[in-house]
Structures are given as C-alpha cells and as structure tokens.
Amino acid sequence: MDVSLANSIVNTATTLASAKTSDAVNITMLKKALDMQEATATIMIDAMAQSVPQPQLATSGTLGTQVNTYA
C-alpha cells in the first residue's frame, strides 16, 4: 500500500468525522436559537394581548349580537 494513499484515506476519514461533529453542533445551536425566538415571540404576543383592551360584546339589538368582529 502506498503511504500517500494511506495518508489520503486517513485525511478523508478525519475530515468526514469532523464534518459530522460540526453539523451536530450547528444543528444544536440552531435549535437553541429557535427556542429563544419562540420564547421571545410568546412574551411579546402575551404582552400585546394584555395591553389591547377587548371591546364589550353587544347584548341587545340587531347590531353585534350575532357575529362579534372588530378591526
């Protein structure tokens, strides 16, 4: 077996193993970033829902007693 061929095989195996580890780390970091974005979005939506007053529902008459819509 040629020494340069053996070195090439070792280098290829090392590169592939390193790429697998790098991909796993990148995926883990992506998941953590998405989790942080989800938490931030949830906090923002909850804060917005609490600060916007909800209109009162109509209880009599023909307007607003069948469908409650607002913009």
Steps between C-alpha positions, in 0.01 A plus 500: 500500500631840406566737794341796321183295439487403869544865600225600259262243650580614854453866407166425334376304801610776735330765289174304489501443876569868558217599264254275688594661831479847351156429354374370835623813677342724236165323529506527879574872482221550245253322729605720794461815289152392386400425860614847607304661215191302597527614861548862398206489258277344765589773749433772240164352399392461863602859579312631196186301583500641854550862393226507232157536660235267366173663388184415689258264332159633399219351707195646328394637164569379151857624473780290647291234668549234232864539396767679703756651263736793543810631333 
